[in-house]
Amino acid sequence: MDDTVPLGGWGTTIALGCGVLSLIYIYSSWSIRRLRKDGISGPRGLPVLGSIPYVVRNGIMESEEGWIKQYGDVFGWASGQQLNLIVKDPALLKEVLIKDFAHFTNRGFIIGGHPIMTKHVFAAEGKAWKRIRAILSPTFSTGKMKLMNEDINRCSKTLAGNLMEAAKTDKVINPKEYFGAFTMDVIAATAFSLDIDSQTNEDDPFVRNAKRLFVPRRSFLYTFSLSTLFPPLKHLFSWLQMGFFSGEVVEFFIRTVKRMLQDRRQNPITRKDFLQLMINAELENTTENSDLISMNKTLSTDEIIASSVLFFIAGYETTASLLQFSGYELAVNPEIQERMFKEIQDTLGDAEPVYENIRQLTYMEQVFYEVLRKYPPLNRLTREASEDRVINGITIRKGVRVVIPIYRIHHDPKFYPEPEVFNPERFADRAAQNSVTFLSFGFGPRICLGLRLAMMEAKIAMVHILRSVKFVTCADTQIPLQLRNRPGLTQPMQAIALKLESRNSC
C-alpha cells in the first residue's frame, strides 16, 4: 500500500497549520495592540506570552519598577492573555477605588484551592460580596471591639512575660515568632473563645493547621502561571480545587467550625466572640438598597466557615507583621521608642489599656502608620473592570486587571519625601492616614473590615511590651533591613534578629 501523502494533501495541511498559527498570533497580539489603541503605553511583549519572559528573567517587582520609570504612573503590560493596568496616579486611584467602585468591585484573580474559600468577604464578588460585607460590618462596631479587651490583654500579658524571659537570658530573638504566636492566640480567643496558648504549646492541632494556612501548595506556582497565560483556566482550576490553600488544612477548619456551630446551636450559651456574632448577624436596612432586598439575611454555614478561616489569615499575618517591623524600627530608632514609652506613662499611667483609653495614644498610632507605610502587609492590590470604562481620558476595557503597587506608592518620594527614612511625623495630620496614597488597609468601600481591631490589638500589646522591655539591636541585626522583592506579603529577606532589655533593670 502506498503511504505517501499527495502533494495537494500536504499543501492543505501546511495551509491549515499556518492558518492556526496565524490565528494564535493575531489573537495573542491583539490584546497588546489594544492597549496601544486605548492610548496606554507599556512594554510591547511577545505573542502568546506577553511580557512574561521579561518578568521571569528580572522579577515582577523589579520589572514593574523599571517600567514605572520608563512609562510613568499609568501603564499596561500583558502577562500571557491577561492585561494589567498599573496605576500609581492618585486621581485615577480615587476613581477606581471610590467614585467608579461599582465597576471595579472584584479583585479579579483569586484561586483559593477549595470552593469554600470563595465565600469569605475578601474573595467574594459582586452582589455576594456586597451582602456578606453588609452582614459582617456591624460585628466590627465600637461596641463589639470593646468586648475583646479582656482576651487581648490576657494574651498581651503572656507575650510581655515571654519577652521578659528572653531579656533575662540575653537571647537573640526573631520577633515574628513571638508576635505570630500572640496574634494566633488573640484570634483563637476573640473569634472562637478558644484558649490554645500557642505561645507555649505549638503542638496543639489547631496551631499546627493554622500555621499551614500560610504554606501554599507546591502546585500553586504552576496553576497561577497557567491561569495568567490563559485566564479561562482559573475557572477550571477552581473547579478542580487546585489553588493556594491545602485542601487538607481547609477540611480541618471545616470540621472544627462545624462542630462548634453544632455545639452552640444545641447548647445556646451567650458568648462574646466573632463566631457568635456571625451566627447572630442579620442583614439590616435592606429597604435602603434594592440589590439586597431579595437576598438571604444571614450568613450560611459555608460563609461562616470561610469567614472564620479568613479571620485567621488576616488577623494573624497583618498584626504580626505590624508588630515585628515595629519592634525592628523601635530598636533602630531608640529615641522614637522612648517617646512612645513616655506617652504610655503620661497618658495611661498604670491603667490597663482598653479600647477607650488607647485612642489617646496618638504618637503610637503615628508610629504604627509609618510602619505600615514602610512595610505594607500586602504590597499590591488588584481590581477588575466589569465593563469598558473611560476614566480621566483612559479607556479601561472589561476584564483588564488594575494593579495597584502599594509598596511603590508608599516609597515614592512624590508622596512621601525621603521614603526610606522612618518618620512617624508624616502621620501627625489625620488626613495623611486617610489619603489614597496610604493603602495598607485598602481604600474605599472594600477597605479592610478588621482595621480597627488590628490597631487596637497592636496598641494593647505594645503598651504591655514597652512597660516590660526595650527592643535593642545586636550584632545580627540587619541595618538597613532587606525585603523579599516579590508580590504578596511584605517579608524580610532573612529573619529579623533583635535583643531585649528589661526595663526593671535599667
C-alpha positions as CSV (number, residue, x, y, z in Angstrom):
1,M,0.0,0.0,0.0
2,D,1.3,3.4,-0.9
3,D,1.5,5.6,2.3
4,T,2.6,8.8,0.6
5,V,0.5,11.9,1.0
6,P,-0.5,13.6,-2.2
7,L,1.1,17.0,-2.7
8,G,-2.3,18.7,-2.5
9,G,-2.8,17.0,0.9
10,W,0.5,18.3,2.2
11,G,-0.4,21.7,0.9
12,T,-3.7,21.7,2.7
13,T,-2.1,20.5,6.0
14,I,0.6,23.2,5.8
15,A,-2.0,25.8,5.0
16,L,-4.2,24.8,7.9
17,G,-1.2,24.8,10.2
18,C,-0.1,28.3,9.1
19,G,-3.7,29.5,9.5
20,V,-3.9,28.1,13.0
21,L,-0.6,29.7,13.9
22,S,-1.6,33.0,12.3
23,L,-4.9,33.0,14.3
24,I,-2.9,32.3,17.5
25,Y,-0.6,35.1,16.7
26,I,-3.4,37.6,15.8
27,Y,-5.4,36.7,18.9
28,S,-2.4,36.8,21.3
29,S,-1.0,40.1,19.9
30,W,-4.5,41.7,19.7
31,S,-4.7,42.3,23.4
32,I,-1.3,44.0,23.4
33,R,-2.2,46.2,20.4
34,R,-5.5,47.1,22.1
35,L,-3.6,48.8,24.9
36,R,-1.8,50.9,22.3
37,K,-5.1,51.7,20.7
38,D,-6.5,52.8,24.0
39,G,-3.6,55.2,24.5
40,I,-1.9,53.2,27.2
41,S,1.8,53.0,27.0
42,G,3.9,50.0,28.2
43,P,6.2,47.2,27.1
44,R,5.3,45.6,23.7
45,G,5.8,42.0,24.9
46,L,5.6,38.8,22.7
47,P,2.7,37.0,21.1
48,V,1.0,34.4,23.5
49,L,3.5,35.1,26.4
50,G,3.3,38.9,26.6
51,S,6.0,40.2,28.9
52,I,6.2,37.1,31.0
53,P,9.7,36.1,29.7
54,Y,11.0,39.5,30.8
55,V,9.3,39.2,34.2
56,V,10.7,35.6,34.7
57,R,14.2,36.9,33.9
58,N,14.1,40.0,36.0
59,G,11.3,39.5,38.6
60,I,7.9,41.1,38.6
61,M,8.6,43.8,41.2
62,E,11.9,44.8,39.5
63,S,10.2,44.7,36.1
64,E,7.4,47.0,37.2
65,E,9.8,49.3,38.9
66,G,11.7,49.7,35.7
67,W,8.5,50.2,33.6
68,I,7.3,52.9,36.1
69,K,10.5,54.8,35.5
70,Q,10.1,54.4,31.7
71,Y,6.3,54.8,31.2
72,G,5.1,56.8,34.3
73,D,2.4,56.2,36.9
74,V,-0.1,54.6,34.5
75,F,0.9,51.9,32.0
76,G,-0.1,48.5,30.8
77,W,1.6,45.1,30.3
78,A,0.4,41.7,29.2
79,S,1.0,38.6,31.3
80,G,0.0,36.0,28.7
81,Q,-3.5,36.9,27.8
82,Q,-4.2,38.9,30.9
83,L,-3.9,42.6,30.5
84,N,-2.6,44.5,33.6
85,L,-3.0,48.2,34.1
86,I,-0.5,49.5,36.7
87,V,-1.9,52.6,38.5
88,K,0.0,54.9,40.8
89,D,-1.7,58.1,39.9
90,P,-3.8,59.3,42.9
91,A,-6.6,60.8,40.8
92,L,-7.1,57.6,38.9
93,L,-6.9,55.6,42.1
94,K,-9.7,57.6,43.6
95,E,-11.9,56.9,40.6
96,V,-11.2,53.1,40.6
97,L,-11.4,52.6,44.4
98,I,-14.2,55.1,45.2
99,K,-16.0,57.1,42.6
100,D,-16.4,54.3,40.0
101,F,-16.1,51.4,42.5
102,A,-19.3,49.9,41.2
103,H,-17.4,48.8,38.1
104,F,-14.3,47.7,39.9
105,T,-15.7,45.8,42.9
106,N,-14.0,42.4,42.2
107,R,-10.3,41.6,42.8
108,G,-10.2,39.7,39.6
109,F,-7.8,36.8,40.4
110,I,-8.5,34.6,43.4
111,I,-7.7,30.8,43.2
112,G,-8.3,29.5,46.7
113,G,-8.0,25.8,46.1
114,H,-11.3,24.9,47.8
115,P,-14.8,26.1,46.9
116,I,-15.5,27.4,50.3
117,M,-12.6,29.8,50.1
118,T,-14.6,31.9,47.6
119,K,-17.3,32.6,50.2
120,H,-15.5,35.0,52.5
121,V,-15.6,38.8,52.2
122,F,-12.0,39.1,50.7
123,A,-12.7,36.8,47.8
124,A,-16.4,37.2,47.2
125,E,-17.5,39.1,44.1
126,G,-20.4,41.3,43.0
127,K,-23.7,41.1,45.0
128,A,-22.4,38.2,47.1
129,W,-19.6,40.4,48.4
130,K,-22.0,43.3,49.0
131,R,-24.3,41.1,51.0
132,I,-21.6,39.4,53.1
133,R,-19.9,42.8,53.8
134,A,-23.2,44.3,54.9
135,I,-23.9,41.4,57.3
136,L,-20.4,41.4,58.8
137,S,-19.8,45.2,59.1
138,P,-21.8,45.5,62.4
139,T,-19.6,42.8,64.0
140,F,-16.7,45.3,63.9
141,S,-18.6,48.1,65.6
142,T,-17.2,50.1,68.6
143,G,-19.4,48.1,71.0
144,K,-18.1,44.8,69.6
145,M,-14.5,45.9,69.8
146,K,-14.8,46.7,73.5
147,L,-15.9,43.1,74.1
148,M,-12.4,42.0,73.0
149,N,-10.5,44.0,75.7
150,E,-10.2,41.2,78.2
151,D,-8.9,38.5,75.7
152,I,-6.4,40.8,74.1
153,N,-5.0,42.0,77.4
154,R,-4.6,38.4,78.7
155,C,-2.7,37.3,75.6
156,S,-0.6,40.5,75.7
157,K,0.5,39.8,79.3
158,T,1.6,36.4,78.2
159,L,3.6,37.9,75.3
160,A,5.2,40.5,77.6
161,G,6.2,37.8,80.0
162,N,7.8,35.7,77.3
163,L,9.7,38.7,76.0
164,M,10.8,39.5,79.6
165,E,12.2,35.9,79.9
166,A,14.2,36.5,76.6
167,A,15.6,39.7,78.0
168,K,16.8,37.9,81.2
169,T,18.7,35.3,79.2
170,D,20.2,37.9,76.7
171,K,18.6,35.8,73.9
172,V,18.6,36.9,70.3
173,I,15.0,36.6,69.1
174,N,13.1,36.5,65.9
175,P,10.2,38.9,66.8
176,K,7.9,37.2,64.2
177,E,7.9,34.0,66.2
178,Y,6.7,35.8,69.3
179,F,4.2,38.1,67.6
180,G,2.9,35.3,65.4
181,A,2.1,33.1,68.4
182,F,0.5,36.1,70.1
183,T,-1.8,37.1,67.2
184,M,-2.8,33.4,66.8
185,D,-3.8,33.3,70.4
186,V,-5.8,36.5,70.1
187,I,-7.7,35.3,67.0
188,A,-8.5,32.0,68.6
189,A,-9.8,33.7,71.7
190,T,-11.7,36.6,70.1
191,A,-13.1,34.5,67.1
192,F,-13.8,31.2,68.9
193,S,-13.4,31.6,72.6
194,L,-10.5,29.1,72.4
195,D,-7.5,29.2,74.8
196,I,-5.0,27.4,72.6
197,D,-1.9,29.1,74.1
198,S,0.2,28.8,71.0
199,Q,2.8,31.0,72.8
200,T,3.7,27.9,74.9
201,N,2.1,25.0,73.1
202,E,3.0,24.6,69.4
203,D,1.7,21.0,69.3
204,D,-1.9,21.9,69.5
205,P,-3.7,20.6,66.3
206,F,-5.4,24.0,65.9
207,V,-2.0,25.7,66.0
208,R,-0.4,23.3,63.5
209,N,-3.1,23.6,61.0
210,A,-3.4,27.4,61.4
211,K,0.3,27.7,60.5
212,R,-0.2,25.5,57.5
213,L,-2.7,28.0,56.1
214,F,0.2,30.2,55.1
215,V,2.1,27.5,53.2
216,P,0.9,27.3,49.6
217,R,0.5,24.0,47.7
218,R,3.5,23.0,45.7
219,S,1.3,23.1,42.6
220,F,0.2,26.6,43.2
221,L,3.0,28.2,41.2
222,Y,2.0,26.2,38.1
223,T,-1.7,26.8,38.4
224,F,-1.1,30.5,39.0
225,S,1.3,30.7,36.0
226,L,-1.0,28.9,33.6
227,S,-4.0,30.9,34.7
228,T,-2.0,34.1,34.0
229,L,-1.2,32.9,30.5
230,F,-4.7,31.7,29.8
231,P,-7.2,33.4,32.2
232,P,-10.1,31.0,31.4
233,L,-8.1,28.2,33.1
234,K,-8.7,29.8,36.5
235,H,-12.3,28.6,36.4
236,L,-11.1,25.0,35.6
237,F,-8.5,25.1,38.5
238,S,-11.1,26.4,40.9
239,W,-13.5,23.5,39.9
240,L,-10.6,21.0,40.3
241,Q,-9.9,22.6,43.8
242,M,-6.3,23.5,42.7
243,G,-5.1,26.7,44.3
244,F,-3.2,28.2,47.2
245,F,-4.7,26.6,50.2
246,S,-4.2,22.9,51.1
247,G,-7.5,21.0,50.9
248,E,-6.5,19.0,54.0
249,V,-6.0,22.2,56.1
250,V,-9.2,23.7,54.9
251,E,-11.1,20.5,55.6
252,F,-9.7,20.6,59.2
253,F,-11.2,24.0,59.7
254,I,-14.5,23.0,58.1
255,R,-14.8,20.1,60.5
256,T,-13.7,22.2,63.5
257,V,-16.1,25.1,62.9
258,K,-19.0,22.8,62.0
259,R,-18.5,21.1,65.4
260,M,-18.5,24.5,67.1
261,L,-21.6,25.6,65.3
262,Q,-23.4,22.3,66.1
263,D,-22.5,22.6,69.8
264,R,-23.6,26.2,70.0
265,R,-26.9,25.5,68.4
266,Q,-27.6,22.6,70.7
267,N,-26.2,24.5,73.8
268,P,-27.1,28.2,73.3
269,I,-24.7,29.8,75.8
270,T,-24.1,33.5,75.5
271,R,-20.6,34.2,74.1
272,K,-18.8,37.4,73.0
273,D,-16.6,36.0,70.2
274,F,-16.8,36.7,66.4
275,L,-18.2,33.2,65.7
276,Q,-21.3,34.0,67.9
277,L,-21.5,37.4,66.3
278,M,-21.6,35.8,62.9
279,I,-24.3,33.3,64.0
280,N,-26.4,36.2,65.3
281,A,-25.7,38.6,62.5
282,E,-28.5,39.7,60.2
283,L,-28.7,41.9,57.2
284,E,-30.1,45.3,58.2
285,N,-31.7,48.2,56.3
286,T,-32.3,46.2,53.1
287,T,-35.1,48.6,52.2
288,E,-32.4,51.2,51.5
289,N,-30.7,49.0,48.9
290,S,-32.8,47.3,46.3
291,D,-29.9,44.9,45.4
292,L,-30.1,43.3,48.9
293,I,-33.9,43.1,49.4
294,S,-34.3,39.5,48.0
295,M,-31.0,38.2,49.4
296,N,-30.5,35.9,52.4
297,K,-30.4,38.0,55.6
298,T,-28.0,35.7,57.5
299,L,-24.7,34.0,56.7
300,S,-24.7,30.4,55.5
301,T,-22.7,27.7,57.3
302,D,-20.1,27.8,54.5
303,E,-19.9,31.6,54.7
304,I,-19.3,31.4,58.5
305,I,-16.6,28.8,58.0
306,A,-14.9,30.7,55.2
307,S,-15.0,33.9,57.3
308,S,-13.5,32.1,60.3
309,V,-10.6,30.9,58.1
310,L,-10.2,34.5,56.8
311,F,-10.1,35.8,60.4
312,F,-7.0,33.6,61.0
313,I,-5.3,34.6,57.7
314,A,-5.9,38.3,58.0
315,G,-5.7,38.6,61.8
316,Y,-2.5,36.5,62.1
317,E,-0.4,38.0,59.4
318,T,-1.4,41.7,59.4
319,T,-0.9,42.3,63.1
320,A,2.1,40.0,63.5
321,S,3.8,41.8,60.5
322,L,2.9,45.2,62.0
323,L,4.4,44.3,65.4
324,Q,7.6,42.6,64.1
325,F,8.5,45.6,61.9
326,S,7.6,48.0,64.7
327,G,10.0,46.1,67.0
328,Y,12.7,46.4,64.4
329,E,12.2,50.2,63.8
330,L,12.0,50.9,67.6
331,A,15.3,49.1,68.1
332,V,16.9,51.0,65.3
333,N,15.4,54.3,66.4
334,P,15.6,54.2,70.3
335,E,14.6,57.9,70.6
336,I,11.2,57.0,69.0
337,Q,10.9,54.0,71.3
338,E,11.4,56.2,74.4
339,R,8.9,58.8,73.2
340,M,6.3,56.0,72.8
341,F,7.1,54.8,76.3
342,K,6.8,58.3,77.8
343,E,3.4,58.7,76.1
344,I,2.2,55.5,77.7
345,Q,3.4,56.7,81.1
346,D,1.9,60.2,80.7
347,T,-1.4,59.1,79.2
348,L,-2.2,55.7,80.8
349,G,0.0,55.6,83.9
350,D,-0.5,52.1,85.3
351,A,-4.0,51.7,83.9
352,E,-4.9,48.7,81.9
353,P,-5.0,49.5,78.1
354,V,-8.6,49.2,76.8
355,Y,-10.4,50.4,73.7
356,E,-11.4,53.7,75.3
357,N,-8.0,54.9,76.6
358,I,-5.7,53.6,73.9
359,R,-7.3,56.1,71.5
360,Q,-5.3,58.7,73.3
361,L,-2.0,57.2,72.3
362,T,-1.7,59.4,69.2
363,Y,2.0,59.2,68.8
364,M,2.0,55.4,69.0
365,E,-0.7,55.5,66.2
366,Q,1.6,57.6,64.1
367,V,4.4,55.1,64.6
368,F,2.2,52.2,63.5
369,Y,1.0,54.1,60.4
370,E,4.6,54.8,59.5
371,V,5.5,51.1,59.9
372,L,2.5,50.2,57.7
373,R,3.7,52.7,55.1
374,K,7.2,51.5,55.0
375,Y,6.2,47.8,55.3
376,P,2.7,47.3,54.0
377,P,1.5,43.8,54.9
378,L,0.3,43.3,51.3
379,N,2.5,45.0,48.7
380,R,-0.2,45.2,45.9
381,L,-3.9,45.2,45.3
382,T,-5.9,44.3,42.3
383,R,-9.3,45.2,40.9
384,E,-11.0,44.0,37.7
385,A,-13.1,46.1,35.3
386,S,-16.6,44.7,35.0
387,E,-17.3,46.6,31.8
388,D,-15.5,49.1,29.5
389,R,-14.9,52.4,31.3
390,V,-13.3,55.7,30.3
391,I,-11.8,57.4,33.3
392,N,-9.8,60.6,33.0
393,G,-9.3,60.0,29.3
394,I,-8.0,56.5,29.8
395,T,-10.0,53.5,28.4
396,I,-10.1,50.5,30.7
397,R,-11.6,47.5,29.0
398,K,-13.7,44.8,30.6
399,G,-11.6,42.1,32.1
400,V,-8.5,44.3,32.5
401,R,-6.9,43.9,35.9
402,V,-6.0,47.1,37.6
403,V,-2.8,46.5,39.7
404,I,-2.1,49.0,42.5
405,P,1.6,48.7,43.5
406,I,1.2,49.6,47.2
407,Y,4.9,49.3,48.1
408,R,5.9,51.5,45.2
409,I,3.3,54.1,46.1
410,H,4.4,54.1,49.8
411,H,8.0,54.5,48.7
412,D,7.5,57.2,46.1
413,P,9.2,60.5,47.1
414,K,6.4,62.4,45.3
415,F,4.1,61.2,48.0
416,Y,6.5,60.6,50.9
417,P,9.7,62.6,50.8
418,E,12.8,60.6,51.8
419,P,10.7,57.4,51.9
420,E,13.4,55.2,53.4
421,V,13.6,57.4,56.5
422,F,11.4,56.2,59.3
423,N,9.4,59.4,60.2
424,P,6.2,59.0,62.2
425,E,5.6,62.7,62.0
426,R,4.3,62.1,58.4
427,F,1.1,61.0,60.0
428,A,0.6,63.7,62.6
429,D,-2.1,65.1,60.3
430,R,-5.1,62.8,60.4
431,A,-5.7,63.5,56.7
432,A,-2.5,61.6,55.9
433,Q,-3.9,58.5,57.4
434,N,-7.0,58.7,55.2
435,S,-5.1,59.5,52.0
436,V,-5.5,57.4,48.8
437,T,-1.7,57.1,48.8
438,F,-1.8,55.2,52.1
439,L,-3.1,51.7,51.1
440,S,-2.1,49.2,53.8
441,F,-5.7,48.5,54.6
442,G,-7.0,49.1,51.1
443,F,-9.2,52.1,50.4
444,G,-12.9,52.9,49.6
445,P,-15.9,50.6,50.2
446,R,-13.6,47.5,50.1
447,I,-11.3,48.8,52.9
448,C,-10.3,46.1,55.4
449,L,-13.1,45.3,57.9
450,G,-10.6,44.5,60.7
451,L,-8.6,47.8,60.5
452,R,-9.7,49.0,64.0
453,L,-9.3,45.5,65.6
454,A,-5.7,45.2,64.2
455,M,-4.8,48.7,65.6
456,M,-6.5,48.0,68.9
457,E,-4.6,44.7,69.3
458,A,-1.3,46.2,68.3
459,K,-1.7,49.1,70.7
460,I,-2.7,47.0,73.7
461,A,0.2,44.6,73.0
462,M,2.8,47.4,72.7
463,V,1.7,49.0,76.0
464,H,2.4,45.8,77.8
465,I,5.6,45.2,75.9
466,L,7.2,48.6,76.5
467,R,6.2,48.6,80.1
468,S,8.4,45.5,80.5
469,V,11.2,45.6,77.9
470,K,13.1,47.6,75.3
471,F,13.9,46.5,71.8
472,V,17.6,46.8,71.1
473,T,19.8,45.9,68.1
474,C,22.5,43.3,68.2
475,A,25.4,42.1,66.1
476,D,23.0,40.0,64.0
477,T,20.5,42.9,63.3
478,Q,20.5,43.7,59.6
479,I,20.7,47.5,59.0
480,P,19.2,48.6,56.7
481,L,16.7,45.8,56.5
482,Q,16.4,43.9,53.2
483,L,13.0,42.8,52.0
484,R,11.9,40.0,49.7
485,N,11.1,41.7,46.4
486,R,8.2,39.6,45.3
487,P,4.4,40.1,45.0
488,G,2.3,39.2,48.0
489,L,3.2,39.6,51.6
490,T,6.0,42.1,52.7
491,Q,8.6,39.9,54.4
492,P,12.2,40.4,55.4
493,M,14.9,38.7,53.3
494,Q,16.1,37.0,56.4
495,A,14.6,36.7,59.8
496,I,14.8,39.8,61.9
497,A,17.3,39.5,64.8
498,L,16.8,41.6,67.9
499,K,17.6,41.6,71.6
500,L,15.6,42.8,74.6
501,E,16.5,44.7,77.7
502,S,14.4,44.6,80.9
503,R,13.1,48.0,81.9
504,N,13.2,46.9,85.5
505,S,16.9,46.5,85.4
506,C,17.6,49.8,83.6
